[in-house]
Amino acid sequence: MGGAVSGSAAVGDAAGAATYPVMLNVYDLTPINNYLHWCGLGIFHSAVEVHGSEYSFGAHDYPSSGVFEVEPKNCPGFIYRCTIFIGRTSLSPMEFREFIQRMASEYHGDTYHLISKNCNHFTDDLSTRLTGKPIPGWVNRLARLGAFCNCLLPESMRLESTETKNIADCRLSDGSHTTSNDNFDEDDLEDKHLLPTSSVGEDAIVKEVHR
């Protein structure tokens, strides 16, 4: 289900304009994925890598952006699985920074929902806007199955429930155990940076998450 690729240099398109690679970094949330992925399933976290940084979406309790930026392939609390080439974007680093800040305002941390608006929904949206191509279907297949079987889910996870807006991805709390339905721990957040939803012209466009 996807292979690792590398390379981040700009190349020219048919018209001679520079384009830049857009990559999807996929992480395992649980070691059981080593068995589930043979069935086309798994519990994954994903992030989009572009211009040397990685962007994803997570939950918190506040009506502000839940989009965060970390070093590629090193998202705290997850196990890196693979990188998939999605396509190329013509946005320069400065143009992309303005674009991602605007997009971040659409993804507040308190709107996160495990089934209807999780990190994989964000990366699918971001990839499609940048390249015209979605992420591979298997990355978010469990969420789609959950939406299809909504009536079978626990009440707290159903799409009509407002109680699930703060449910975060199941994440590894250490090398061998998993946790679920938790917001980001402080230890994880200190290595992540949220994008502010203020004006896009600011010099300091990424700030560290307040503990």
N, C-alpha and C positions, 0 to 999 in steps of 0.2 A: 504494500500500500504506500507507494511513493518511495523515492530514493533520495539520498543525500546529494546535494549539488553545491557548488561553490562558485565564487566570482561575483564581484560587485562593481566592476568598472563600467563606465558609461560607454555606449557605442552609438554610432549614427544610424538613423533609420533611412528609409528609401529617399527621403527628401534632404538628408544630411543633418537633421536635427538630432541632438543628443538624447538618448533614452537611457533609463536606469532600471536595473533588475528589481523585481518585487518577489520576495521569497516568503514562504509560509514555514515557520518553525513550529513543529508539533511536539508536545510533551505528554508523557504518560502521567496520569493521576494515581495509578495503582499498578502494582506488578501483575495483576490479573489480566492486564491488557495483552501480555505475552501469549495468553491462551485465547482471549476473546477476538483478537484481530484476525485470526484464521477464519472466523465466522463473519468477518466484515463489521465487527462491533468493537467497542472500546470506550473508555472514559478518558477524554483528551482535553488538554488545554492547548490553545494555539495563539500565535502572535505573528504579526506581519513585520518582516525585516525589510527596511528600505533606507538608503543613504547611511548605512552603518549603524543604525539603531533599530530596536525592536519595540513594537507597540501592541498593547492588548488592553483588555477591559476587565475590571473587577468590581466587586461590591464594597460599598461602605454605607454609613448611615446618613450621609448628607446630600443635599440637592446640588452637588457640584460634580465636576467631571470625574468619572471612574477610569478614564483612559490613562494608562501609565507607560513610561518608557524605561527600558532596561538595556543592559548589554546583550547583544544577540546570543541566543542559545544558552543563556545563563539566568533564566527567570527563577528566583528563589522559591523553593517549595515544590518544584516539579522536576521530573526526570526527562531530560531531552531525548527524543526519539529520532527525528529525522527532519530534514529540510527539503521542501518541495518548491521548485521554480513555478511561479504562477504566470508571470509575464513581465512586461516592461512598462514604465511610465515616463512621460515626457516632462514631468514636473521636476524642476531644479530643486536643490536642497532648500532654498529660501521659499520657493513656491509651495513645496510640500509642507514646510513648517506652518505656513499660513493655512493651508488646507486642513492639516490634522488638528489644528487648534479649533477651526470652525466645526469640524466633525466631532471633536471632543464634547462640544456643548450639547450634542444630541444623545450623549451616553453618560448620564449622571449615575453615580454609584448607587443611589437609592432606587434606581429603576431596574437594577439587575434582577433577572429571573432565570432560574436554572433551566427552564424549559423553553421560554419564549424570547429571552434577551440575555444570552450568556456570552462568554468571551468568543466562542466560535461564530455566533451571529455577527459580532462586531468584525472579526477578521474576514468573514465572507462579504460583508458590506464594504469594508475598506478595500479588499482585493478587487471587487467588482468595479468600484468607483475608479480605482487606479488603472486597471488593465482591461476591464470589460469581461473578466473571467472570474467565476466563483471559486471557492476553495473546494477540494474533493469532498464528495458527499459523505464518505465514511467518517470524516472528522467530527461531524455533529449529528450522526445518525441516531444516537440514543435520544437526543433531545427531540428529534422529529418523531420518533416512535412514542415518546412520552406525550407529545401533543396529540398524536393520533389516538392514544389510549388514555386520554385525559381523565375520563370518568373512573378509571381503574387506579389512578394515583391516589396517594394519601391526600386528605383535604388540604393540608398546608402547602402542597406542591401544585395544586390545580391552577390552571391559567386564570380562572376567575378570582382566585384568592389574592388579596393584597398583602397577606402575611409573608409571601415568599419573595418580596422584592429585595430582601437583603441576603437571600441564600447565595452563597458563593460556590464555586466549583469544589468538588472533593479534592483535597490536596494531601500530599504526603507530609505528615508531621515530622517524620524522620526517614531513615533509609528503608524502613520495612513496614511501617504501619500507615494507615490512611485515616483521614478525618473527613467528615462531610457536613454540609449545611452550616458552615462557619464562615464568618467574615475573615479577611486577612488578619493574621496575627501581627502584633507590633514588630516582632523580629523579622517577619517577611516584608512588612511595609517599609522598614528603614532602608532596604535596598532597592525600593521602587520609587518612581517619581511620577506624580500626577501632572497632567497638562492642565493649566489654568484655562478658564473659559472667559477671560477678560479680553481686552483688545488685542488683535493679532500683531500690532506693531511694536510690542514691548521687546526689549533686548533679551531679558531673562524670561524665556518662554517655557522653561521647565523648572519646576520647583520641587524641593523635597517634601514628601508627605509629612504633615505635622503629626507627631505621636500623641 
